């Protein structure tokens, strides 16, 4: 089991400068997904987030370790950066 968690939404941080700020739907702020490894978990997360991703080809991925990564993309409404983390719930329990 993996957890996908929103780390940042640039549009929301700059809401005083942007007329129509983009807000992440509440069901996409944090959610759990099944996956056999981090790669499969990323594919499932990407399919859940497809409705807010501007361009699949422009997703930046930073692998933190074998069970954790951070990925960044531009949102579909105003093109501002959105950052998510995927990590194993086993990693979370070890804290």
Beta strands, then each sheet from edge to edge (+ up, - down):
strand 1: 2-9
strand 2: 30-33
strand 3: 60-65
strand 4: 68-74
strand 5: 81-88
sheet 1: 2+ 1- 5+ 4- 3+
end
